[in-house]
Amino acid sequence: MSATLPATHPDAIAARALLRLQAEGALRDIDAAFAALLRERLHAPATVALAGALAMRAVALGHSSFALTDAHRLLDALGTSAQLPETDDWTAALDASACVAHADDAGDPGVLLAYAHGRIALRRYARYEQALAESLHRRAQITTDLGDTAALSSALRRLCLPDHAAAHDGIDRQALAVAMALRRRLLLITGGPGTGKTTTVARLLALQLLAAQSRSAPPPRIALAAPTGRAAARLGEAIDGVVRADLAAGRLDTDIADAIPRQARTLHRLLGTQPGRVSFRHDPAHPLPYEVVVVDEASMVDLPLMAKLVAAVPAHVTLVLLGDPDQLPAVEAGDVLGGLCAACGDGLALPAQDADFAAAMLGMPVPSRAGPSGTETAPLAGARVHLLRGWRQADAVALQALAEAMQQGDRDTVFARLRGDDRTLVWRHGDAGALADALRLEALPAYAAVRDADDPQQALSRAPALRVLTALRRGPFGAEHWNAWCAAELGARTPYFHGRLLMIAANSERHGLYNGDLGVVWRDAQGDAAVWFDTAQGLRAWRPAQLPAHASAYVTTVHKAQGSEFDSVFLILPDADARVLSRELLYTALTRARRRVSLWAKPEALDRALERRTWRDSGLEARLRALRPASAARPLP
């Protein structure tokens, strides 16, 4: 087409851009094939084909869509500087194309692209995003008038306030979140590591049960979930610990404590996977049978999964999402938690009516914030409470300060902390031989202790003492290489050697094993190997051949470690630059540790990571801002 058009025509520019992106390897084969499909079979102009190829490529980079005005940023991430059409010309071409759905209309189901709010997306992801925005917006409009709150206020203060009288901003933010869950049907509880998110949830559930009791209503049915098996196990364990402590301290009665669930499931198990299908058993037509749904580690939940989850939770149900917005976002497309946080505001103040309610419940002033017209301008205002005080690393002050400096990109503080004499922080770098020596000294004793345990239960209980984390999966600094090294150092003669730690890499409903579940190989007196897992039903064993996809777990990527915590972390950064190196990766890795971090990184590698932010483009906030209070739902694809 470009041969018959002036060189400055938008289609000629787009056609040249497609050729250059293919030649430079910035597009994958599937992206180029999608562009060809749009041009040759659907007769789309080159401008639309280019938008489609980039939209598909963007999904692979973790974006659910991209703004035309930000397209050059996407090209920068792809390592190319190809010329793109002018934004106005590009917009006009997309608006005129029958291959593109416009605004938020249903349109022809065969249309493959969507253009709305200045953003281009694959139609499938646009529909997920719009459906999620509509569901969350409806839910966020629901508030509950509890009438006489005196008894519930007394119960809340008994539960929450004695432990946390001193607060950063003069208010107990954990108690605030517990109170807001009585008023709101959508609540984000956000905060850094160890800020007490799961402690808050345990008490939130207790107050939900007490509220039902005060109305002489049946106790609410409660579901606990997380993206991975390990995160689900940790959620259940943390809630159990809080409930036991509150019961022992007299803050909780036995009947309420017994009604609080202690077992969490993966999101896939909660929704009900169906072999060979991408849909779940629970959907809008077959909703989840609960009155309260709690999801931990929300930063790890991608757009399609979150859309399907929210669609399966009826609007009258209380949905509580927990997460740290500064952690790495989900591996797949869509920074859902980031979009929701932007749509909720900072979570430090509430709209006036919510603040008045919370103040009455807590018996203390609560910060309020109003927009120019007297109402908060954020589309989900009042749906977020941000926790401030960190508890996980309270005994490792230098580690906590380092994590905060990394999150802020404060290079001077990061290097000053690393060069200090605090024993909770060790920073080294060198060649591969020096790295092997360091791992032999620091990591192998912990893994040998797992191997030398008395039984599988003891072995699994020793596993969280230390974990080696990497930025990459492959290569000389990758998890695969150093897992093989650990196995060799531990004397492995067979793939399933005694004491091998492994992690499940795929959900398997049939086995009851899920991505992130940790197991240990144990050989009996006859030398037969079984792999033991600590499941919701207790300790269980499988033969190696029975297991779903899995890999050694001595060394894992930082992404794989999300939802876990360890006494010590040994973090390895590659010498060469890699796109995954970012502040968020550093922050996520360091906040997996409770007591100690060893960092293996050259100064220049650390510099590169501190300079780079993880960028995920999403249209969720824009869609939420565009919604009117009464918007109609739309079925998911």
C-alpha positions, 0 to 999 in steps of 0.5 A: 500500500505504501508504494502508491501513497506519499511517504508522509501519508499515515498508512505509508508511515505505519507500513514502514514502521511494521517492516522495521519492527519486524526486521529489528525483532521488536515484533514476535512472529505472532504479532506480525501474523496478527498485523497481516491478518488485519491487513490481508483478510480484514482489509484494515489500513496499515495504521490499524494493523500497526496498532493491532501488532503493538497491542498484541506485543504490549500484552506480552510485556504485561500491558492490558492496553497502551495509550496512543500518546504513550506509544513511543514509550512502548517502542523504547521498551522494545528497543526501537525508535521506528517512526509512528503516525501522528496521534491525530492521524492514528486516532482518525484511522482507528475511529474510521475502521470497521475492525475496531470497536469504539468507546465501550459499545458491544459492537460486532463480536468478531471485531478484534481491537478496541479503542476507547479513552485514547487507548488501543487494546485487543478486544478480549482484554478491553472487555475484561477491563470494562467488565471489571470496571463496571463490576467494581464501580457498582460494588463501590457504590454500596454502603451499609447503614448499620443503625446503632453501632454502639455494640459493634464499636465496643467490640471493635475497640476491644479487638483492635485498639489496645495493641495499636494505640500509637499510630503514624498519623494519630489513628489506628489504621488497622482498626479503621480498615476493620470498621470500613469493611462493615460499611463498604462492599469493596475494600482494598487494604494495602501496605508494605511488608508486615504492616499487619494486613492479615492481622487486620483481616482476622479481626475484620472477619471477627467483626463481620461475625459479631455484626451478624450475631447482633442482627440475629442473622446467620454467620456469614459464609467466608472464603479466603483465597490467594493466587498461589498455594504458598500464599494461600497457606500463609494467609491461613496460617497468619489468620490462625495465629492472630485468632489464637493470640486474640483468644488467649488475650481475651479479645475474642470469644470462643464461638466467634474464634471457631467460626473464623476460617483458617484454610485458604484456597488458590483463586483457581480452586475457589472459582473451580477450574474446568479441564480443557476450558478457560472458564470457571465453574463459578461465574455471574450465572453460578456465583460464589456462595459466600457473604465475605470473600478475602483475597491476599497478594492482590498484586499477583492477580492478572486482569483476566483472573481478577475480572472473572473473580469479581464477576463471580462475587455478587455485588452485595458480597463484601470483597476484600483485596489485600496487597502491596502496590509497590511489589512487582505486578502480576506476570501476565497482563494488567496491573490491576492493583495499581489501577485500583489504587489509582482509582481509590486515592492514597487510602490515607483519608476518606470521604466525609461520610465514611470518615464520620462513620469510622470516627464514631466506630473508633472513637477518634478523629478520622482524616477526611478529604473532599473534592472541589464539589464537596465529594472525593473525585477518585471514582472508588473513593472510600474503598481503600485503607492504606496501612503504614507501620511495618512489623515484619522487619521491625527487628531488622531496622536497616533492612526495612530502611534499605527496602524503603530506599530502594522503593524510592530509588534513593541511590545515595541511601541504598549504597550507604546502607549497603556499605554500612556495618549492619550484619543484617545486610551483606553486599558483595560481587565478583566472578562466578567462582566467588559467587559459588563460594558465597553460596556454598558458605551461606545457602548450602548449610540451610539446604543441607539442614532440609536434607538431613531432617528427621522426617518430611514435616521437619524438612518442610518446616526448615525450608523457609530459613533461606531462599536464593532469589534471582532476577532471571530464570535462565543464563549464568545468573539464572535460577535454573543454573544455580538450582542445578549447582545446588543439587550437585553440591548436595550430592544428587545422583538422581533427579529425585534425590533425598531432600530435594526441594521442589515447587509446583509450576502449574495448577492441578485440581486433580491432585489438589496441588497448585502453582507455588506449592512447596514439596520435599523428596523423601526416600524411605528405608527401601530407597523409594522416593515420594514427594511430600507436601503440607496441604490443607488436608495435612501432610500428603505424599505423591510419587514423582511421576504423579506430579504436575509440572514442577522444578527445583526450589533452592533458587527461584525467581523473585516473581516466583517468591511473591507471597512467601517470606523467609528468614534470610534471602540471598539475591543474585542480580545479573552483570548484564542489563535485563528488562526485569531489573527494576526498583520493584524487583529489588523491593519485592526481593528484600521484603521477602526477608524477615531478618537478613539479606545477602545481595550479590550485584555489581554497583552498575547492575544495582544502579540500573535496577534503581533507575528503572520502574516497572511500567504496566500500562492499563486503562482500568482507572480511565474506564472507572472514571468514565463510568456513571453510577448506574452502568450495565454489566456485560458478560465476560468472553 
